[in-house]
Amino acid sequence: EQAGSILGQAQPKPAMAAAVETAETVLVVDDSRLQRRILSSSLNRWGYHVIEAASGEEALEICCGAGPDLIVSDWMMPGMGGLEFCQRFRALRGDRYGYFILLTSKSDKIEVAQGLDVGADDFLTKPVNAVELRARIRAGQRVLDMERQLTEKNRLINDTLMRMDGDLVEAQRLQQSLVREPFRRYLGLDVSLMLRAAGRVGGDLIGAFRVSDDEVGVYAFDVSGHGVASALMAARLAAHFSGNSADQNIALRIAANGTVEMRDPSQVARHLNRMLLEEMETEHYLTLLLARVRPGDGRITLTQAGHPHPVLQRAGGEVTFIGAGGLPVGLIAGAEYTDIGVSVAPGDRLFLGSDGITECMNPAGAMLGEDGLTELLARNSRRGLAFFEALLWDLSNFAGDRDFDDDVSGVLLEF
């Protein structure tokens, strides 16, 4: 009766046979030799490559090799039954998917659910109808085709991501090269610089430039956002503060006596604000600290444009946050900026840090804040780059297992 059901089907027309020819391998598992031959005959006729197995153990051994694309397995077999075979088949397949059809006379919903739970994709009720068998096999083919397409797309995505990551590693090197000298010594002043991006690249940048024998310019800015766009914007802005000539550095000008001098930081901030809004086609803005430092007489003039407050640490250990906040640069047309005057003495330190420090979060979700920064400054009396090594160590301990959520940067001025 079964043979008549399957073998009695009309042969497919040549055009249809060509349409279903495939390189798919189908494993037929059944302890009945007649049942295997019936199924194999139809599958061979439809263009499939068929492998037969008389038991679950034999089938599992076959699957340990290259393995089939589709499996048609009986549920009830001596020894390893179809359910156990399906479960063990799923455990050894790895990333490659195989479509599994169970042959059963069972129709109870609980038993069907059990089959689905161990990994079966579809069911065929005995006696098997050839039309239904072919429809279920072709449905399995469609699933496998989609799985292969997805695998190929994932491979292409992974290849692209690997190439992009390589580019970002190179971009990271280039960005770090913008801070060519992390430690600089001027007459009466030591300047230490630290830049640590949260990802491969970031939007923070810090720097210092010599104006004259008794004047030094220092800047710290943080471009809005994260990643490549912010990093490119930061690099573009860094070019406007490079060099110590007035035609390279927007913070410098030629004085009436022909010497180079630094503009008032507030004037530079206003100019930069107009430049971002009128000349640069960008939606980014930035926070900025720009300072004109005269170590000889201990005078500092700085402007704060939305950047975290500078921290003045006196030689005796007293810590003071200075500045009034100010508006970010490139956010509001006509924004005004003011200069702040600070006097320092030998042994004093001025710290300019990004919000990645004060907004660093611990595992409980609490931020370091200004109180935490005050504690870290009081704890770390180390000089130069050793100070930043200690600061990063303390920040990492505070963050616990968390990575830094934002770029971390800072400038330390030691008089």
C-alpha positions as CSV (number, residue, x, y, z in Angstrom):
1,E,0.0,0.0,0.0
2,Q,2.9,2.4,0.9
3,A,4.7,1.4,-2.3
4,G,1.7,2.1,-4.3
5,S,1.2,5.5,-2.7
6,I,4.7,6.7,-3.6
7,L,5.9,4.7,-6.6
8,G,2.5,5.0,-8.2
9,Q,2.9,8.8,-8.6
10,A,3.3,10.1,-12.1
11,Q,6.9,10.9,-13.1
12,P,7.6,14.6,-13.3
13,K,7.8,16.2,-16.7
14,P,11.4,16.9,-18.0
15,A,11.0,20.7,-17.5
16,M,9.8,20.2,-13.9
17,A,12.6,17.7,-13.2
18,A,15.2,20.2,-14.3
19,A,13.7,22.8,-12.1
20,V,14.1,20.7,-8.9
21,E,17.5,19.2,-9.6
22,T,19.8,20.0,-6.7
23,A,23.0,19.1,-5.0
24,E,21.3,18.7,-1.7
25,T,22.1,15.5,0.2
26,V,19.3,13.7,2.0
27,L,19.9,11.2,4.7
28,V,17.1,8.6,5.0
29,V,17.0,6.8,8.4
30,D,14.7,3.9,9.0
31,D,15.1,0.4,10.4
32,S,12.8,-0.9,7.6
33,R,14.7,-1.6,4.4
34,L,11.5,-1.4,2.3
35,Q,10.7,2.0,3.8
36,R,14.2,3.3,3.0
37,R,14.0,2.1,-0.6
38,I,10.6,3.6,-1.1
39,L,11.7,7.0,0.1
40,S,15.1,6.8,-1.6
41,S,13.5,6.0,-5.0
42,S,11.4,9.1,-5.0
43,L,14.2,11.3,-3.8
44,N,16.7,10.0,-6.4
45,R,14.1,10.6,-9.1
46,W,13.7,14.2,-8.0
47,G,17.4,14.9,-8.3
48,Y,18.6,14.5,-4.7
49,H,21.7,12.7,-3.5
50,V,20.5,10.1,-1.0
51,I,22.3,8.3,1.8
52,E,20.6,5.5,3.7
53,A,21.1,4.5,7.4
54,A,19.4,1.5,9.1
55,S,19.7,2.9,12.7
56,G,20.1,6.1,14.7
57,E,23.7,5.0,15.6
58,E,24.7,4.5,11.9
59,A,23.0,7.8,11.0
60,L,24.9,9.7,13.7
61,E,28.2,8.3,12.5
62,I,27.4,9.5,9.0
63,C,26.6,13.0,10.4
64,C,29.9,13.2,12.1
65,G,31.6,13.5,8.7
66,A,30.5,16.1,6.1
67,G,26.9,15.5,7.1
68,P,23.7,15.7,5.1
69,D,21.7,18.8,4.3
70,L,18.3,17.3,5.0
71,I,17.3,14.3,7.2
72,V,14.2,12.1,6.9
73,S,14.2,9.9,10.0
74,D,11.7,7.4,11.5
75,W,10.6,8.2,15.0
76,M,10.4,4.6,16.3
77,M,13.6,2.6,15.8
78,P,15.4,-0.1,17.9
79,G,18.2,1.3,20.0
80,M,18.6,5.0,19.3
81,G,15.2,6.4,18.3
82,G,14.5,9.4,16.1
83,L,14.1,11.8,19.0
84,E,17.5,10.9,20.5
85,F,19.1,11.0,17.1
86,C,17.7,14.4,16.4
87,Q,18.9,15.7,19.7
88,R,22.4,14.4,19.2
89,F,22.5,15.6,15.6
90,R,21.7,19.1,16.7
91,A,24.5,19.0,19.3
92,L,27.2,18.2,16.8
93,R,26.2,20.4,13.9
94,G,28.0,23.5,15.0
95,D,27.3,26.5,12.7
96,R,26.0,24.5,9.8
97,Y,22.2,23.9,9.8
98,G,20.5,20.7,8.7
99,Y,16.8,20.4,8.1
100,F,15.3,17.5,10.1
101,I,12.0,15.7,9.2
102,L,10.5,13.1,11.6
103,L,8.4,10.3,10.2
104,T,5.7,9.3,12.7
105,S,2.3,7.8,13.1
106,K,2.0,9.9,16.3
107,S,-0.5,12.8,16.2
108,D,-0.7,13.7,19.9
109,K,0.1,17.4,20.4
110,I,2.4,16.6,23.4
111,E,4.5,14.2,21.4
112,V,4.7,16.6,18.5
113,A,5.8,19.3,20.9
114,Q,8.4,16.9,22.2
115,G,9.8,16.4,18.7
116,L,10.0,20.2,18.1
117,D,11.6,20.7,21.5
118,V,14.6,18.4,20.6
119,G,15.1,20.1,17.3
120,A,12.8,18.6,14.6
121,D,11.8,21.1,11.9
122,D,8.9,19.2,10.4
123,F,6.8,16.0,10.6
124,L,5.4,13.5,8.0
125,T,2.7,11.0,8.9
126,K,3.0,7.4,7.8
127,P,2.2,6.1,5.3
128,V,4.1,8.8,3.5
129,N,2.4,10.5,0.5
130,A,4.9,11.4,-2.3
131,V,3.4,14.8,-3.0
132,E,3.5,15.7,0.7
133,L,7.1,14.4,1.0
134,R,8.2,16.5,-1.9
135,A,6.5,19.6,-0.6
136,R,8.2,19.2,2.9
137,I,11.6,18.6,1.3
138,R,11.3,21.7,-0.9
139,A,10.2,23.7,2.2
140,G,13.4,22.5,3.9
141,Q,15.4,23.5,0.8
142,R,14.0,27.0,1.1
143,V,15.0,27.2,4.7
144,L,18.5,25.9,3.9
145,D,18.9,28.4,1.1
146,M,17.9,31.3,3.4
147,E,20.3,30.0,6.0
148,R,23.2,29.9,3.5
149,Q,22.4,33.3,2.2
150,L,22.4,34.6,5.8
151,T,25.7,32.9,6.5
152,E,27.2,34.4,3.4
153,K,25.9,37.9,4.3
154,N,27.3,37.4,7.8
155,R,30.7,36.4,6.4
156,L,30.7,39.5,4.2
157,I,29.7,41.7,7.2
158,N,32.4,40.1,9.3
159,D,35.0,40.7,6.6
160,T,33.9,44.3,6.2
161,L,34.0,44.8,10.0
162,M,37.5,43.4,10.2
163,R,38.7,45.7,7.5
164,M,36.9,48.6,9.2
165,D,38.5,47.7,12.5
166,G,41.9,47.7,10.8
167,D,41.2,51.1,9.5
168,L,40.1,52.3,12.9
169,V,43.3,50.9,14.5
170,E,45.3,53.0,12.0
171,A,43.0,56.0,12.7
172,Q,43.7,55.5,16.4
173,R,47.4,55.7,15.8
174,L,46.9,58.8,13.8
175,Q,44.8,60.5,16.4
176,Q,47.3,59.6,19.2
177,S,50.0,61.1,17.0
178,L,48.2,64.5,17.3
179,V,49.5,64.4,20.9
180,R,53.1,64.1,19.7
181,E,54.7,65.2,23.0
182,P,52.7,64.0,26.1
183,F,55.1,65.8,28.3
184,R,56.6,69.3,27.6
185,R,58.7,71.5,29.8
186,Y,58.7,75.3,29.4
187,L,60.5,77.9,31.6
188,G,58.8,77.5,35.0
189,L,56.0,75.2,33.7
190,D,55.6,71.5,33.1
191,V,52.7,70.4,30.8
192,S,51.5,66.8,30.8
193,L,48.8,65.5,28.3
194,M,46.6,62.4,28.4
195,L,44.2,61.1,25.8
196,R,42.3,57.8,26.1
197,A,39.4,57.2,23.6
198,A,36.5,55.1,24.8
199,G,36.5,53.3,21.5
200,R,39.1,53.1,18.7
201,V,38.8,56.8,18.2
202,G,37.1,59.6,20.0
203,G,36.2,63.3,19.9
204,D,38.4,64.6,22.7
205,L,41.7,66.4,22.0
206,I,44.2,68.3,24.1
207,G,47.3,70.2,23.3
208,A,49.8,72.9,24.1
209,F,51.8,75.4,22.0
210,R,54.6,77.8,22.7
211,V,53.7,81.4,22.0
212,S,56.9,83.1,23.2
213,D,59.6,82.7,25.8
214,D,57.2,83.7,28.5
215,E,53.8,82.6,27.2
216,V,52.2,79.2,26.5
217,G,48.8,78.3,25.0
218,V,46.9,75.3,26.3
219,Y,43.6,73.8,25.0
220,A,41.2,71.0,25.7
221,F,38.0,70.3,23.7
222,D,35.4,67.6,23.4
223,V,33.5,67.2,20.2
224,S,29.8,66.1,20.6
225,G,29.1,62.4,19.9
226,H,31.5,59.5,19.6
227,G,33.3,57.6,17.0
228,V,34.7,58.4,13.6
229,A,32.7,61.5,12.8
230,S,33.7,63.1,16.1
231,A,37.3,62.1,15.7
232,L,37.4,63.6,12.2
233,M,36.0,66.8,13.5
234,A,38.5,66.9,16.4
235,A,41.4,66.4,13.9
236,R,40.1,69.2,11.7
237,L,39.9,71.5,14.7
238,A,43.4,70.5,15.9
239,A,44.8,71.8,12.6
240,H,43.5,75.3,13.7
241,F,45.7,75.1,16.8
242,S,48.8,73.7,15.3
243,G,52.1,75.5,15.0
244,N,53.3,78.7,16.7
245,S,52.7,81.1,13.8
246,A,49.7,83.4,13.3
247,D,48.9,82.0,9.9
248,Q,48.7,78.4,11.3
249,N,47.1,78.9,14.7
250,I,43.8,80.8,15.1
251,A,44.7,81.6,18.7
252,L,47.7,83.7,17.6
253,R,48.1,87.1,16.1
254,I,50.8,89.6,15.1
255,A,51.2,92.4,17.6
256,A,51.8,96.0,16.7
257,N,55.5,95.6,17.4
258,G,55.6,92.7,15.0
259,T,55.9,89.9,17.6
260,V,53.6,87.0,17.9
261,E,51.1,87.0,20.8
262,M,48.1,85.0,21.9
263,R,44.6,86.4,21.5
264,D,42.3,86.6,24.4
265,P,40.8,83.1,24.8
266,S,37.3,84.5,24.8
267,Q,37.9,86.1,21.4
268,V,39.2,82.8,20.0
269,A,36.1,81.0,21.3
270,R,33.8,83.5,19.6
271,H,35.7,83.2,16.3
272,L,35.5,79.4,16.6
273,N,31.8,79.6,17.3
274,R,31.2,81.6,14.1
275,M,33.4,79.2,12.1
276,L,31.5,76.1,13.1
277,L,28.1,77.7,12.5
278,E,28.9,79.6,9.3
279,E,31.8,77.8,7.5
280,M,31.8,74.2,8.6
281,E,28.8,72.1,7.4
282,T,28.4,70.0,10.6
283,E,25.9,69.2,13.2
284,H,28.6,68.8,15.8
285,Y,29.4,71.2,18.5
286,L,32.2,71.1,21.2
287,T,33.0,72.1,24.7
288,L,36.3,74.0,25.1
289,L,38.8,75.2,27.6
290,L,41.5,77.5,26.2
291,A,44.1,79.1,28.4
292,R,46.9,81.7,28.0
293,V,49.6,80.9,30.5
294,R,52.4,83.2,31.6
295,P,54.6,81.1,34.0
296,G,57.0,83.9,34.6
297,D,54.5,86.1,36.6
298,G,52.0,83.3,37.4
299,R,49.1,84.7,35.4
300,I,46.6,82.5,33.6
301,T,43.7,83.8,31.4
302,L,41.2,81.2,30.3
303,T,37.8,80.8,28.9
304,Q,35.4,78.0,29.7
305,A,32.9,77.0,27.0
306,G,30.7,74.2,28.4
307,H,33.8,72.1,29.4
308,P,34.1,70.8,32.9
309,H,35.5,73.2,35.4
310,P,39.2,73.6,35.6
311,V,40.6,72.5,39.0
312,L,43.3,74.5,40.8
313,Q,45.3,72.6,43.3
314,R,47.4,74.8,45.5
315,A,50.8,73.7,46.8
316,G,49.3,73.2,50.2
317,G,46.7,70.7,48.8
318,E,43.6,73.0,48.7
319,V,41.4,72.2,45.7
320,T,39.2,74.8,44.0
321,F,36.9,74.5,40.9
322,I,37.0,77.6,38.8
323,G,34.9,79.0,36.0
324,A,31.2,79.6,35.4
325,G,30.4,76.9,32.8
326,G,29.7,78.9,29.6
327,L,28.0,77.9,26.4
328,P,29.4,75.2,24.1
329,V,31.0,76.3,20.8
330,G,29.1,75.9,17.6
331,L,25.7,75.5,19.3
332,I,24.2,79.1,19.4
333,A,24.9,81.9,17.0
334,G,26.2,85.0,18.7
335,A,27.2,83.2,21.9
336,E,29.4,85.3,24.2
337,Y,32.4,84.1,26.2
338,T,34.3,85.6,29.0
339,D,37.8,85.4,30.3
340,I,38.7,84.3,33.8
341,G,41.9,85.4,35.5
342,V,43.8,83.1,37.8
343,S,47.0,83.7,39.7
344,V,49.3,80.8,40.6
345,A,52.5,80.3,42.6
346,P,55.3,77.7,42.5
347,G,54.0,74.3,43.6
348,D,50.4,75.0,42.3
349,R,48.8,72.7,39.7
350,L,46.0,73.4,37.3
351,F,44.0,70.4,35.9
352,L,41.8,70.5,32.8
353,G,39.8,67.3,32.5
354,S,37.0,66.1,30.2
355,D,33.6,65.0,31.4
356,G,34.6,61.4,30.8
357,I,36.4,61.7,34.2
358,T,33.7,63.3,36.4
359,E,31.0,61.2,34.6
360,C,32.8,57.9,35.0
361,M,30.3,55.5,36.5
362,N,30.9,52.6,39.0
363,P,29.0,49.3,38.7
364,A,26.2,50.7,40.9
365,G,25.6,53.5,38.4
366,A,27.0,56.3,40.5
367,M,29.2,58.9,38.9
368,L,32.6,60.0,40.2
369,G,31.6,63.6,40.2
370,E,33.6,66.6,41.4
371,D,33.9,65.3,44.9
372,G,35.5,62.1,43.6
373,L,37.8,64.0,41.4
374,T,38.8,66.2,44.3
375,E,39.7,63.0,46.3
376,L,41.7,61.6,43.4
377,L,43.7,64.9,43.0
378,A,44.3,65.0,46.8
379,R,45.5,61.3,46.7
380,N,47.8,61.7,43.7
381,S,50.7,64.1,44.2
382,R,52.7,62.3,41.5
383,R,54.2,64.6,38.9
384,G,54.0,64.6,35.2
385,L,52.8,61.6,33.3
386,A,53.0,59.5,36.4
387,F,50.0,61.5,37.7
388,F,47.9,60.4,34.7
389,E,48.9,56.8,35.1
390,A,47.7,56.9,38.7
391,L,44.6,58.7,37.7
392,L,43.7,56.1,35.0
393,W,44.4,53.3,37.5
394,D,42.0,54.9,40.1
395,L,39.3,55.5,37.4
396,S,39.6,51.9,36.3
397,N,39.2,50.7,39.9
398,F,36.2,53.0,40.4
399,A,34.5,51.7,37.2
400,G,35.1,48.1,38.2
401,D,34.5,45.7,35.2
402,R,32.9,48.4,33.1
403,D,34.7,50.0,30.2
404,F,34.8,53.8,30.1
405,D,31.6,55.0,28.5
406,D,33.2,58.2,27.3
407,D,36.6,59.5,26.1
408,V,39.0,60.5,28.9
409,S,41.4,63.3,28.4
410,G,43.3,65.8,30.6
411,V,46.0,68.5,30.8
412,L,48.0,69.0,33.9
413,L,49.9,72.3,34.4
414,E,52.5,72.2,37.1
415,F,54.2,75.4,38.1
